[in-house]
Amino acid sequence: MDNLKIVCPCLFGLESILAGEMKRLSFREVKCENGKVSFVGDLNDIARANINLRTAERVQIEVASFKALSFEDLFQGTLNAPWEDFIDKLEAFPVKGWSLNSKLHSVPDCQSIIKKAVVKRLESKYGISYFEETASKVQIQFSILKDEVSLLIDTSGAGLHKRGYRANSNDAPIKETLAAGILDLARVKGDSVLYDAMCGSGTFLAEGFLRAMKIAPGLRRSFAVEKNAFMLQSAFQNARNEALEKIDKSVSFEGFGFDIDKNAIQLTDKNLSKIAAKGRVKTKIQDIKDFVVPEKAIVVCNPPYGERLLDIKNAEEIYKTMGKVFEKRDGVNYYIISPHEDFESFFGRKATKKRKLYNGMIKCNLYMYF
Ligand SMILES: C[S@@+](CC[C@H](N)C(=O)[O-])C[C@H]1O[C@@H](n2cnc3c(N)ncnc32)[C@H](O)[C@@H]1O
């Protein structure tokens, strides 16, 4: 299994950042599409992708892709794919997926046709007519977009944003994968000093610490494919060893996290202690109005965005305060993510650069000031 097409969905706006990560891992034939990036690789690369990628949502193997205008097209296209390479006799193989702007729009019907075709294929390959499905799960995922079908096998299990340090979170945490993407744009490195002036559950600080120390985000968790029969047992062991060797604790990285809410600071401390980052990151309860601009720093911020009118007014007041305290200074760069269309007018300055990013389904802008 040398030339597998491996597809990694990501948040919209992060495609080029994810492609950069893949190239740094020496993955071949990296290609960006809307909301996903693919490469060509083998089973070792699947393990390396799951463990190392900071901005991918999951890692999937594309087993087949074809056009389908009828249920018969869908059945035949599925039947022709080499399912026996990935699904063992006793393994379970549930099917889920979605369809958008396509003739085949009934998801439950597509689901059952794909299941029937996979069963038929495996019946003829294994010479059995009953599948117990009692061993580990191989999740089949389909997508149909403008009549183009993609049949995938998920290898990650829980989404890759689940790093294992944020069991508890506050009301509006930023997704770990988005925080990692923003820190990539901010070029956080081993010698960076990182500030989050409204740290909530501490996601930016945790991701900044992992990035600066070159600690792979998936080092502390397991992945669905590790239990599957087709996976090379040595692949994850090797990938974990490789990732462990890359860790660099000699760097000078420091982080500072502030929040007005005592519970948020407690939560940040708890999450940071899970990745042994407490020694590098100092936290304190502090109102944004008391922020003092450091000598040299990367300042990131995910300020509140109210959903009700009163909350929106409060949020706008906070943006005004940020504009006052986030003074221009050589060596200090600010990265603020907000879905508020008029953020710059409340903040009081036009951003040096702006980039459209999605926090889940919410369209945001990253306002960059340097
Ligand atoms: C959207 S949340 C940040 C979430 C964070 N990025 C995370 O991943 O958990 C906004 C945070 O701003 C804090 N906050 C609100 N008003 C503040 C103020 N005046 N000064 C400092 N922090 C404030 C809230 O307590 C909340 O934790």
The ligand as an SDF file (V2000), in Angstrom:
LIG
                    3D

 27 29  0  0  0  0  0  0  0  0999 V2000
  -14.1980   33.9210   23.2720 C   0  0  0  0  0  0  0  0  0  0  0  0
  -13.5240   33.7150   24.8560 S   0  0  0  0  0  0  0  0  0  0  0  0
  -11.8500   33.2340   24.5670 C   0  0  0  0  0  0  0  0  0  0  0  0
  -11.7510   31.7750   24.3420 C   0  0  0  0  0  0  0  0  0  0  0  0
  -10.3400   31.2470   24.2750 C   0  0  0  0  0  0  0  0  0  0  0  0
   -9.6780   31.6490   23.0470 N   0  0  0  0  0  0  0  0  0  0  0  0
  -10.3510   29.7250   24.3900 C   0  0  0  0  0  0  0  0  0  0  0  0
   -9.8860   29.0310   23.5020 O   0  0  0  0  0  0  0  0  0  0  0  0
  -10.8960   29.2090   25.3670 O   0  0  0  0  0  0  0  0  0  0  0  0
  -13.3510   35.3700   25.4210 C   0  0  0  0  0  0  0  0  0  0  0  0
  -12.7560   35.5150   26.8020 C   0  0  0  0  0  0  0  0  0  0  0  0
  -12.6160   36.9040   27.0780 O   0  0  0  0  0  0  0  0  0  0  0  0
  -12.7640   37.0870   28.4820 C   0  0  0  0  0  0  0  0  0  0  0  0
  -13.0850   38.5070   28.7590 N   0  0  0  0  0  0  0  0  0  0  0  0
  -14.2680   39.1490   28.5770 C   0  0  0  0  0  0  0  0  0  0  0  0
  -14.1450   40.4390   28.9280 N   0  0  0  0  0  0  0  0  0  0  0  0
  -12.8590   40.6320   29.3090 C   0  0  0  0  0  0  0  0  0  0  0  0
  -12.1180   41.7550   29.7810 C   0  0  0  0  0  0  0  0  0  0  0  0
  -12.6960   42.9540   29.9050 N   0  0  0  0  0  0  0  0  0  0  0  0
  -10.8060   41.5980   30.0710 N   0  0  0  0  0  0  0  0  0  0  0  0
  -10.2210   40.3750   29.9510 C   0  0  0  0  0  0  0  0  0  0  0  0
  -10.8860   39.2740   29.5300 N   0  0  0  0  0  0  0  0  0  0  0  0
  -12.1790   39.3990   29.2070 C   0  0  0  0  0  0  0  0  0  0  0  0
  -13.8740   36.1050   28.8410 C   0  0  0  0  0  0  0  0  0  0  0  0
  -13.8470   35.7920   30.2210 O   0  0  0  0  0  0  0  0  0  0  0  0
  -13.5840   34.9070   27.9260 C   0  0  0  0  0  0  0  0  0  0  0  0
  -12.8170   33.9520   28.6130 O   0  0  0  0  0  0  0  0  0  0  0  0
  1  2  1  0
  2  3  1  0
  2 10  1  0
  3  4  1  0
  4  5  1  0
  5  6  1  0
  5  7  1  0
  7  8  2  0
  7  9  1  0
 10 11  1  0
 11 12  1  0
 11 26  1  0
 12 13  1  0
 13 14  1  0
 13 24  1  0
 14 15  1  0
 14 23  1  0
 15 16  2  0
 16 17  1  0
 17 18  1  0
 17 23  2  0
 18 19  1  0
 18 20  2  0
 20 21  1  0
 21 22  2  0
 22 23  1  0
 24 25  1  0
 24 26  1  0
 26 27  1  0
M  CHG  2   2   1   9  -1
M  END
$$$$
